């Protein structure tokens, strides 16, 4: 069914992202784009909708996103599942103080849409504990895979450390940090085989959001009909000398 997304209304939807590639598996290039309504005098976009135009038939399908408002919406087409057909990665900046983002990946094989990555599901699945420890250390525990990491903050500003530790490097009182929700999801073909993995970034913060201690980097690979954790690392923020 043809739907007129460009009707004359008070606010006319616009194309805000565009890509071309075979997403339904018929070996013919399809047109994929995001449309949304832009806020006057602002980069904020609302009512973001995924549109797929079949390259063979010209038929148009529309997929309404659950979270469909934000900044700088982008599209990336790439094979994440290994079936030889491009999937659709959608990224939207939330504009929040934690620099978090909305990310969805859709498969559209045989013109059937299937959501195979949902940032909300990811955020619920990947939880962490962050606790300051004696001797200028911060412990990060990943509950997903029961892994522990230690961040050395001894090179931080002395005024910062003096607020938290006494002269012997002992905590003045218990203190916890936190890990932000997903703040970046990047397609990377680590194996150079044409199938993309996902590199997910989450910021580790101390007493407040701007107090960045590092980033958790999770590599996800499609296995058993799901994106599963393959590797996990913490990237720390270097100190000046």
C-alpha positions as CSV (number, residue, x, y, z in Angstrom):
1,X,0.0,0.0,0.0
2,X,1.4,3.4,-0.9
3,X,1.4,5.9,1.9
4,X,1.9,9.6,1.2
5,X,4.5,10.7,3.8
6,X,5.0,14.0,2.1
7,X,1.5,15.4,2.3
8,X,1.1,19.0,2.9
9,X,0.6,19.5,6.7
10,X,1.6,22.2,9.1
11,X,4.9,20.5,9.5
12,X,6.0,18.5,6.4
13,X,8.2,15.4,7.0
14,X,11.6,15.5,5.5
15,X,14.2,12.9,4.6
16,X,16.8,13.0,7.3
17,X,19.0,10.0,6.4
18,X,19.4,8.0,3.2
19,X,21.1,4.8,2.1
20,X,21.0,2.2,-0.8
21,X,21.5,-1.5,-0.7
22,X,19.8,-4.9,-1.0
23,X,18.0,-5.4,2.3
24,X,15.4,-7.9,1.3
25,X,17.7,-10.5,-0.4
26,X,16.5,-10.3,-4.0
27,X,19.9,-9.0,-5.3
28,X,18.3,-5.7,-6.4
29,X,19.2,-2.5,-4.7
30,X,16.6,-1.0,-2.4
31,X,16.2,2.5,-1.1
32,X,16.2,3.0,2.7
33,X,15.7,6.3,4.4
34,X,14.5,7.9,7.6
35,X,11.9,10.7,7.5
36,X,11.0,13.0,10.4
37,X,9.6,16.4,11.3
38,X,12.3,19.0,12.0
39,X,11.7,21.5,14.8
40,X,12.0,25.1,13.4
41,X,15.3,26.7,14.3
42,X,16.5,23.5,15.9
43,X,18.3,20.3,14.9
44,X,15.8,18.3,16.9
45,X,13.8,15.8,14.8
46,X,10.6,14.1,15.8
47,X,8.4,11.3,14.4
48,X,11.4,9.5,12.9
49,X,10.2,6.7,10.7
50,X,12.1,4.0,8.7
51,X,11.0,3.8,5.1
52,X,12.0,1.0,2.7
53,X,11.3,1.2,-1.0
54,X,11.5,-2.2,-2.7
55,X,13.9,-1.8,-5.7
56,X,12.0,-4.3,-7.8
57,X,8.4,-3.4,-7.2
58,X,8.6,0.2,-5.9
59,X,6.4,-0.7,-3.0
60,X,7.0,1.3,0.2
61,X,7.0,-0.1,3.8
62,X,7.1,2.1,6.9
63,X,8.4,1.1,10.3
64,X,7.6,3.3,13.2
65,X,10.4,3.4,15.8
66,X,9.6,3.1,19.5
67,X,11.9,6.0,20.4
68,X,11.5,8.3,17.4
69,X,12.8,11.7,18.5
70,X,16.3,13.1,18.8
71,X,19.3,14.5,17.0
72,X,21.4,13.5,14.0
73,X,19.6,10.3,13.0
74,X,21.8,8.1,10.8
75,X,21.6,4.9,8.7
76,X,24.1,2.1,8.1
77,X,23.5,-0.9,5.9
78,X,25.6,-4.0,6.5
79,X,25.4,-7.7,7.0
80,X,25.4,-8.4,10.8
81,X,23.9,-12.0,10.7
82,X,26.0,-13.6,8.0
83,X,23.1,-14.4,5.7
84,X,24.6,-12.3,2.9
85,X,21.8,-9.6,3.1
86,X,22.3,-6.1,4.5
87,X,20.6,-5.3,7.7
88,X,19.6,-1.7,8.8
89,X,21.3,0.0,11.7
90,X,19.6,3.2,12.9
91,X,21.3,5.5,15.4
92,X,19.8,8.6,17.0
93,X,21.5,11.0,19.5
94,X,19.2,11.6,22.5
95,X,20.7,14.9,23.5
96,X,20.8,14.0,27.2
97,X,23.7,14.9,29.5
98,X,25.1,11.3,29.4
99,X,25.6,11.4,25.6
100,X,23.4,8.3,25.3
101,X,22.0,7.1,22.0
102,X,19.1,5.1,20.6
103,X,20.1,2.2,18.4
104,X,18.0,-0.3,16.4
105,X,19.0,-2.9,13.9
106,X,16.3,-4.3,11.6
107,X,16.5,-7.3,9.3
108,X,14.2,-7.1,6.2
109,X,14.8,-10.4,4.5
110,X,11.9,-11.4,2.2
111,X,10.3,-8.0,3.0
112,X,9.6,-9.1,6.5
113,X,10.8,-6.6,9.1
114,X,12.4,-8.1,12.3
115,X,14.0,-6.1,15.1
116,X,17.2,-7.9,15.9
117,X,18.9,-5.3,18.1
118,X,17.1,-3.0,20.6
119,X,19.1,-0.6,22.7
120,X,16.6,-0.9,25.6
121,X,17.0,-4.7,25.7
122,X,20.8,-4.2,25.7
123,X,20.7,-1.7,28.5
124,X,18.7,-4.0,30.6
125,X,21.0,-7.0,29.9
126,X,24.3,-5.2,30.6
127,X,24.5,-4.0,34.2
128,X,27.5,-3.0,36.2
129,X,28.6,-2.2,39.7
130,X,31.1,0.7,40.3
131,X,32.7,1.2,43.7
132,X,35.6,3.3,44.9
133,X,38.2,1.3,46.9
134,X,41.1,2.2,49.2
135,X,44.5,3.2,47.7
136,X,43.0,5.2,44.8
137,X,41.3,2.3,43.0
138,X,37.8,2.0,41.5
139,X,36.3,-1.5,41.0
140,X,34.0,-2.2,38.1
141,X,32.1,-5.4,38.0
142,X,30.2,-6.6,34.9
143,X,27.2,-8.6,36.1
144,X,26.6,-10.0,32.6
145,X,29.8,-12.1,32.6
146,X,30.9,-11.8,36.2
147,X,34.2,-10.0,35.2
148,X,36.0,-7.5,37.5
149,X,38.1,-4.6,36.4
150,X,40.2,-2.2,38.5
151,X,40.8,1.4,37.4
152,X,43.8,3.2,39.0
153,X,42.9,6.9,39.7
154,X,46.0,7.8,41.6
155,X,47.0,10.3,38.9
156,X,43.9,12.3,39.2
157,X,43.9,15.9,40.5
158,X,45.0,16.1,44.1
159,X,42.0,18.2,45.1
160,X,39.7,15.5,43.6
161,X,41.4,12.7,45.5
162,X,41.5,14.7,48.7
163,X,37.7,15.0,48.7
164,X,37.4,11.2,48.6
165,X,40.5,9.8,50.4
166,X,42.4,10.6,53.6
167,X,46.1,11.2,53.8
168,X,46.7,7.4,53.9
169,X,44.7,6.7,50.8
170,X,41.8,5.3,52.7
171,X,38.2,6.1,51.7
172,X,36.6,8.7,53.9
173,X,33.2,7.1,53.3
174,X,31.8,4.5,50.9
175,X,31.3,5.9,47.4
176,X,29.8,4.4,44.3
177,X,30.0,5.4,40.6
178,X,27.9,4.2,37.7
179,X,27.9,3.1,34.1
180,X,25.8,5.0,31.5
181,X,23.5,3.3,29.1
182,X,24.6,2.7,25.6
183,X,26.4,5.8,24.2
184,X,27.7,4.4,20.9
185,X,27.2,1.4,18.7
186,X,29.7,0.9,15.9
187,X,29.8,-1.6,13.0
188,X,33.2,-3.2,12.7
189,X,34.3,-6.1,10.5
190,X,37.0,-7.4,12.7
191,X,37.5,-10.6,10.6
192,X,37.4,-8.8,7.2
193,X,34.9,-11.4,6.0
194,X,32.0,-9.0,5.1
195,X,30.1,-9.7,8.3
196,X,30.0,-6.9,10.8
197,X,30.3,-7.2,14.6
198,X,29.0,-4.5,17.0
199,X,31.3,-2.4,19.2
200,X,29.3,-1.0,22.1
201,X,30.5,1.9,24.2
202,X,29.3,2.7,27.7
203,X,30.9,5.4,29.9
204,X,32.1,4.6,33.4
205,X,31.4,7.7,35.6
206,X,32.5,8.5,39.2
207,X,30.6,10.9,41.4
208,X,28.7,12.6,38.5
209,X,28.4,12.3,34.7
210,X,31.2,14.6,33.8
211,X,33.5,12.6,36.1
212,X,34.5,10.2,33.4
213,X,36.7,7.3,34.5
214,X,36.8,5.3,31.3
215,X,34.6,3.4,28.8
216,X,33.4,-0.2,28.7
217,X,33.8,-1.7,25.2
218,X,31.7,-4.7,24.5
219,X,32.1,-6.6,21.2
220,X,28.9,-8.4,20.1
221,X,28.6,-11.0,17.4
222,X,25.5,-12.6,16.0
223,X,25.3,-16.2,17.3
224,X,22.3,-18.5,18.1
225,X,19.9,-16.0,16.7
226,X,21.1,-13.2,19.0
227,X,23.9,-10.7,19.5
228,X,26.1,-12.3,22.1
229,X,29.1,-10.9,24.0
230,X,32.3,-11.9,22.4
231,X,34.9,-9.6,24.1
232,X,34.9,-7.0,26.8
233,X,37.5,-4.4,27.7
234,X,37.7,-1.2,29.6
235,X,39.4,1.8,28.1
236,X,40.8,4.2,30.6
237,X,41.3,7.9,30.3
238,X,45.0,8.9,30.4
239,X,46.4,11.5,32.8
240,X,48.7,14.3,31.8
241,X,52.4,14.2,32.9
